[in-house]
Amino acid sequence: MTDEELIAKFVAGDRTCLRELVGRHHQAVLQVARYYAGQRAEDVAQETWLAVCRGAKNFAGRSSFKTWLLTICANRARDMGYRESRHLSIDLSDSVAADRFSAGGAWLTAPVPFADRLADQDERAAILALVRRSLADLGEPTRTVVTLRDVEGLDTREVAEILHLSEGNVRVLLHRGRAAIRSTIEAEGGQS
């Protein structure tokens, strides 16, 4: 059943549908809440789900349920007085090493695709563990951008709207985050 069908059934009185929606989306809500509220993320997440319960009848389907939900979360965090992360610090450690490029900006050695390695179940598990650890090690807002784009599947425009960043900033942060994760896999996974 789709999120939109679940929210419609919830509005119609089937309260068990909320449990399914929470199971599907609570981790994403927590990620956005952490972006704004740090250690108070659980409070923001709870307020978000309460707001969803109160406002479910107002879901008009102009965006996906997930986008609507995460926008509520960001708004809840701001309403609760948490900082809004509009200024981005530049952390060059999240960038691809300059020595991997020629003077003209081309790859000296292109990154090796991981597709062949992911076919092997043991290697796949090891790489996924590295990805999870590397993602957790990313600073904010890079971690939230990568999570919303690559884990939650939102598009650049949706991430920009939810986090109040420009689409250009989202693309830069996504590139840096992916590069950092790739570097970890290459360094620790034995791939160069």
C-alpha positions as CSV (number, residue, x, y, z in Angstrom):
1,M,0.0,0.0,0.0
2,T,1.4,3.5,-0.9
3,D,2.0,6.2,1.7
4,E,-0.9,8.2,0.1
5,E,-3.3,5.3,0.5
6,L,-2.2,4.8,4.1
7,I,-2.7,8.5,5.0
8,A,-6.2,8.4,3.3
9,K,-7.1,5.3,5.4
10,F,-5.8,7.0,8.5
11,V,-8.0,10.0,7.8
12,A,-11.0,7.7,7.3
13,G,-10.4,6.3,10.7
14,D,-8.0,3.3,10.4
15,R,-5.5,4.3,13.1
16,T,-3.3,1.2,12.4
17,C,-2.1,2.9,9.2
18,L,-0.1,5.4,11.3
19,R,2.0,2.6,12.7
20,E,3.0,1.6,9.1
21,L,3.8,5.2,8.1
22,V,6.0,5.7,11.3
23,G,7.8,2.4,10.5
24,R,8.5,3.5,7.0
25,H,9.6,7.1,7.7
26,H,10.7,7.6,11.3
27,Q,14.4,7.3,10.5
28,A,14.1,10.0,7.8
29,V,12.2,12.2,10.3
30,L,14.9,11.7,12.9
31,Q,17.6,12.6,10.3
32,V,15.9,15.9,9.4
33,A,15.2,16.6,13.1
34,R,18.9,16.0,14.0
35,Y,19.9,18.5,11.3
36,Y,18.0,21.2,13.1
37,A,17.8,20.1,16.7
38,G,20.8,17.8,17.4
39,Q,20.2,16.0,20.6
40,R,16.6,17.3,20.8
41,A,15.7,15.4,17.6
42,E,13.4,12.9,19.4
43,D,11.3,15.8,20.7
44,V,11.0,17.3,17.2
45,A,10.2,13.9,15.7
46,Q,7.4,13.4,18.3
47,E,6.0,16.8,17.5
48,T,6.2,16.0,13.8
49,W,4.1,12.8,14.2
50,L,1.6,14.7,16.4
51,A,1.3,17.4,13.7
52,V,0.8,14.7,11.1
53,C,-2.1,13.2,13.2
54,R,-3.7,16.6,13.6
55,G,-3.2,17.7,10.0
56,A,-3.6,14.4,8.0
57,K,-6.9,15.6,6.6
58,N,-5.0,18.6,5.0
59,F,-2.7,16.4,3.0
60,A,-3.6,17.3,-0.5
61,G,-1.2,15.2,-2.5
62,R,0.6,18.2,-4.2
63,S,3.9,16.5,-3.1
64,S,4.7,13.0,-2.0
65,F,3.7,12.1,1.5
66,K,7.4,11.8,2.4
67,T,8.1,15.4,1.2
68,W,5.1,16.7,3.1
69,L,6.1,14.8,6.3
70,L,9.8,16.0,6.2
71,T,8.6,19.6,5.5
72,I,6.4,19.4,8.6
73,C,9.5,18.1,10.5
74,A,11.7,21.0,9.4
75,N,8.9,23.5,10.2
76,R,8.3,21.9,13.6
77,A,12.0,22.3,14.4
78,R,12.0,25.9,13.4
79,D,8.8,26.6,15.3
80,M,10.3,25.0,18.4
81,G,13.2,27.6,18.1
82,Y,16.0,25.5,16.8
83,R,18.6,27.0,14.5
84,E,18.1,27.2,10.9
85,S,21.2,26.1,9.0
86,R,21.5,28.6,6.2
87,H,25.2,29.2,6.4
88,L,27.4,26.4,5.2
89,S,31.0,26.0,6.3
90,I,33.4,24.7,3.7
91,D,35.0,21.5,4.8
92,L,37.5,20.4,2.2
93,S,38.0,17.1,3.9
94,D,34.7,16.1,2.3
95,S,36.1,16.8,-1.2
96,V,37.8,14.5,-3.7
97,A,41.6,14.6,-3.3
98,A,43.0,17.1,-5.8
99,D,45.8,14.7,-6.8
100,R,43.2,12.5,-8.5
101,F,42.8,15.1,-11.3
102,S,45.0,16.5,-14.0
103,A,45.7,20.3,-14.3
104,G,42.8,20.5,-16.7
105,G,40.3,18.9,-14.2
106,A,40.0,15.4,-15.8
107,W,40.4,12.3,-13.8
108,L,43.9,10.9,-13.8
109,T,42.4,7.5,-12.7
110,A,38.7,7.3,-12.9
111,P,36.9,5.8,-9.9
112,V,36.3,2.1,-10.2
113,P,32.7,1.0,-10.2
114,F,31.7,-1.2,-7.2
115,A,29.1,-3.2,-9.1
116,D,31.2,-6.3,-9.5
117,R,32.1,-6.3,-5.8
118,L,28.5,-5.9,-4.8
119,A,27.6,-9.2,-6.5
120,D,29.6,-11.1,-3.8
121,Q,27.4,-11.3,-0.7
122,D,30.3,-11.1,1.8
123,E,31.9,-8.2,0.0
124,R,28.5,-6.5,-0.3
125,A,28.0,-6.7,3.5
126,A,31.5,-5.3,4.1
127,I,31.0,-2.4,1.7
128,L,27.5,-1.6,3.1
129,A,29.0,-1.5,6.6
130,L,31.7,1.0,5.3
131,V,29.0,3.1,3.7
132,R,27.0,3.2,6.9
133,R,30.0,4.2,9.0
134,S,31.2,6.7,6.5
135,L,27.7,8.3,6.3
136,A,27.6,8.5,10.0
137,D,31.0,10.2,10.0
138,L,29.9,13.0,7.6
139,G,29.3,16.4,9.1
140,E,26.0,18.3,8.9
141,P,24.4,19.3,6.6
142,T,26.2,16.9,4.2
143,R,25.0,13.8,6.1
144,T,21.4,14.9,5.9
145,V,21.6,15.8,2.2
146,V,23.2,12.4,1.3
147,T,20.6,10.6,3.5
148,L,17.6,12.3,2.0
149,R,18.9,11.9,-1.6
150,D,20.5,8.5,-1.6
151,V,18.8,6.7,1.2
152,E,15.3,8.2,1.2
153,G,15.2,8.8,-2.6
154,L,14.1,12.5,-2.6
155,D,15.1,14.6,-5.5
156,T,17.3,17.7,-5.3
157,R,14.4,20.1,-5.3
158,E,12.7,18.4,-2.5
159,V,15.8,18.3,-0.3
160,A,16.5,21.9,-1.0
161,E,12.9,22.9,0.0
162,I,13.0,20.8,3.2
163,L,16.4,22.0,4.4
164,H,16.0,25.6,3.0
165,L,19.1,25.3,0.9
166,S,19.6,26.2,-2.7
167,E,19.6,23.4,-5.2
168,G,23.2,24.3,-6.1
169,N,24.2,23.8,-2.4
170,V,22.4,20.5,-2.3
171,R,24.3,19.3,-5.4
172,V,27.6,20.4,-3.9
173,L,27.0,18.8,-0.6
174,L,25.8,15.6,-2.3
175,H,28.9,15.5,-4.4
176,R,31.2,16.0,-1.3
177,G,29.3,13.4,0.7
178,R,29.4,10.8,-2.0
179,A,33.1,11.6,-2.6
180,A,33.9,11.1,1.1
181,I,32.0,7.8,1.2
182,R,33.8,6.6,-2.0
183,S,37.2,7.6,-0.5
184,T,36.4,5.5,2.6
185,I,35.4,2.5,0.6
186,E,38.5,2.8,-1.6
187,A,40.9,3.3,1.3
188,E,39.4,0.7,3.7
189,G,37.9,-1.6,1.1
190,G,41.1,-2.2,-0.8
191,Q,39.9,-0.5,-4.0
192,S,41.8,2.3,-5.7
